[in-house]
Amino acid sequence: MDIKEAIKERHSVRQYKDIPLSDTERERLGMLIEQCNDESCLRMQLICDDPECFDTFLAHYGKFSNAKNYIAMVGNKALPDLDERCGYYGQKVVLEAQMMGLNTCWVAGTYGKGKCKANLQADEKIVCVIAIGHGENSGNKHKSKPVEKLCSVPEADMPAWFKNGVKAAMMAPTALNQQKFMIALDGDEAVITTKGGPMTKIDLGIVKCNFEAASGHVCS
Ligand SMILES: Cc1cc2nc3c(=O)[nH]c(=O)nc-3n(C[C@H](O)[C@H](O)[C@H](O)COP(=O)(O)O)c2cc1C
């Protein structure tokens, strides 16, 4: 599976098989997270075999089962773009995990915040977590807003690379599937902005990651 297929195949999965991550999976994810942490100055942490974080009323309400592994998205509270950075680098790991045959779900609300086992320094916070494991299913394709609500460029005027990016952005996970982003073209550069609101900056990072992976063009 290549990264474009991973973007297409990835859907939120909330029910997992009771199978622990293998040593190889832990090692590969660990290396990837380390690379992303080095590049981003975040302190993402893989936490395995911990049933407590998703053993809360909210998680059950959100239909999570057997979610025992997660990536805690941790970073310095003073970083002005902390949320967006978490979205961008977390999605890099999510897409790699998909290519490894694993399933994921971004979770900012329905987990036990006080139960997350991430190690935190005084100036850090947990932005959200990403559940990860062997899914009971592959999830379902989300309903997307029409392209004209998400992109200011008419489809007929889109360069091929840009169109690939827009399609991938439309497949990106966003909190409550709110898709509060807008993609524009400024000269030959894609510009993605958010309309604001809770969690939309995390969404923005995720959307940019998908766009870049599918288009091969960095966006701002
Ligand atoms: C930042 C963020 C936070 C999310 N928080 C939750 C959550 O608290 N609980 C949950 O069940 N799903 C959560 N989701 C998953 C979204 O509901 C899901 O991504 C969206 O409905 C689109 O579906 P898809 O991921 O299958 O494409 C979150 C997604 C994102 C990007």
The ligand as an SDF file (V2000), in Angstrom:
LIG
                    3D

 31 33  0  0  0  0  0  0  0  0999 V2000
   -8.8970   16.3180   16.1130 C   0  0  0  0  0  0  0  0  0  0  0  0
   -9.8760   15.1750   16.1050 C   0  0  0  0  0  0  0  0  0  0  0  0
  -10.5260   14.8200   17.2660 C   0  0  0  0  0  0  0  0  0  0  0  0
  -11.4170   13.7380   17.2880 C   0  0  0  0  0  0  0  0  0  0  0  0
  -12.0000   13.3610   18.4750 N   0  0  0  0  0  0  0  0  0  0  0  0
  -12.8070   12.2720   18.5130 C   0  0  0  0  0  0  0  0  0  0  0  0
  -13.3620   11.8280   19.7490 C   0  0  0  0  0  0  0  0  0  0  0  0
  -13.1740   12.4340   20.8000 O   0  0  0  0  0  0  0  0  0  0  0  0
  -14.1140   10.7090   19.7400 N   0  0  0  0  0  0  0  0  0  0  0  0
  -14.3600    9.9980   18.6050 C   0  0  0  0  0  0  0  0  0  0  0  0
  -15.0530    8.9640   18.6720 O   0  0  0  0  0  0  0  0  0  0  0  0
  -13.8600   10.4030   17.3940 N   0  0  0  0  0  0  0  0  0  0  0  0
  -13.0860   11.5010   17.3360 C   0  0  0  0  0  0  0  0  0  0  0  0
  -12.5320   11.9070   16.1280 N   0  0  0  0  0  0  0  0  0  0  0  0
  -12.7910   11.1620   14.8940 C   0  0  0  0  0  0  0  0  0  0  0  0
  -13.7440   11.9070   13.9430 C   0  0  0  0  0  0  0  0  0  0  0  0
  -15.0710   11.7970   14.4150 O   0  0  0  0  0  0  0  0  0  0  0  0
  -13.5920   11.3330   12.5190 C   0  0  0  0  0  0  0  0  0  0  0  0
  -12.2700   11.5170   12.0880 O   0  0  0  0  0  0  0  0  0  0  0  0
  -14.5390   11.9880   11.5330 C   0  0  0  0  0  0  0  0  0  0  0  0
  -15.8700   11.6800   11.8470 O   0  0  0  0  0  0  0  0  0  0  0  0
  -14.2570   11.5420   10.0930 C   0  0  0  0  0  0  0  0  0  0  0  0
  -14.3290   10.1560    9.9570 O   0  0  0  0  0  0  0  0  0  0  0  0
  -13.0850    9.2940    9.4640 P   0  0  0  0  0  0  0  0  0  0  0  0
  -11.9490    9.4900   10.4190 O   0  0  0  0  0  0  0  0  0  0  0  0
  -13.5800    7.8650    9.4670 O   0  0  0  0  0  0  0  0  0  0  0  0
  -12.7030    9.7510    8.0830 O   0  0  0  0  0  0  0  0  0  0  0  0
  -11.6620   13.0010   16.0860 C   0  0  0  0  0  0  0  0  0  0  0  0
  -11.0070   13.3880   14.9060 C   0  0  0  0  0  0  0  0  0  0  0  0
  -10.1130   14.4510   14.9050 C   0  0  0  0  0  0  0  0  0  0  0  0
   -9.4020   14.8100   13.6490 C   0  0  0  0  0  0  0  0  0  0  0  0
  1  2  1  0
  2  3  1  0
  2 30  2  0
  3  4  2  0
  4  5  1  0
  4 28  1  0
  5  6  2  0
  6  7  1  0
  6 13  1  0
  7  8  2  0
  7  9  1  0
  9 10  1  0
 10 11  2  0
 10 12  1  0
 12 13  2  0
 13 14  1  0
 14 15  1  0
 14 28  1  0
 15 16  1  0
 16 17  1  0
 16 18  1  0
 18 19  1  0
 18 20  1  0
 20 21  1  0
 20 22  1  0
 22 23  1  0
 23 24  1  0
 24 25  2  0
 24 26  1  0
 24 27  1  0
 28 29  2  0
 29 30  1  0
 30 31  1  0
M  END
$$$$
